[in-house]
Amino acid sequence: MKTVKIIVEKHADGYVAYPVGVEGVVVGQGDTFEEAMQDVRSALKFHVETFGPQVLEPETPALDAFVAEATI
């Protein structure tokens, strides 16, 4: 088992979740936070089963995740 950091975004029409520091693109979504987390866990499990456990150990792993804002 490996712990993966997950970013969850709340939008007007639901939630979107994606892991940080994983090789490839994995996204989950749902009407609630819990549904999005369940969906991204399922997608991540499928991703690892399909491409192998090495996708969880990229060359430069993410040490932390932050949320910031920028005015443009």
N, C-alpha and C positions, 0 to 999 in steps of 0.2 A: 504494500500500500504506500502511496505517495500523496502528500498534501499539495494541492495546487491552488494558487490564488485565483479567485473568480471576481471579475468586475460585473456588477449588475447595474443596469441603467433603467430608470423608471421613465416611461414615456406616457403620453396621453392615452394611448391604446393598449398599454401593457408593459411588460418588462422584457429586457434583452440581457442575456448573460453570456460572458465569454471568458475563457481562462487566459491567464497571463503566463508567458514564458513556455508556451507549448509550440512545437514545430507544426506548422500547418494552421488551418482555419477551423475553429470549432465554435459554434454558436448555439445557444438555446433561447427559447422564448416562452412566455406564458402570460396569462391574465393576472397572475399574482406572483410575488417574489418567490414563493415556494414552488410554483409550477415552473418558473424559469430555471430555478436551481435544479429541479428534478430533470428537466429537459437537457440542460447543459451537462449534467452528470452522465446521462444516458448517451449523449452525443460524444462526450469525451471517452467513455468506455468503448464505444464503437470505433472511434478514431484509433485508440490504442490497439484494439483487436485487429483492425485493418492494417495499420502501418507499423505496429510493433512498439514495445515499451520505450525504445530510444527516442520517440517523439516527446517524452516527458523530460528528457535530459538534453536540451539544446546546448550548443557550444557555449553560449553566454546566458545562463539562467537569470530570470528576473529575481532580484533579491527582495523587492518590495513593490507596491503599487500605490500610486497617489492620484488624487483628483485635484485638478487645478483649473483656473479660469484665465482666459486671456481676452483682452478687448482688442478688436481689430477694426 
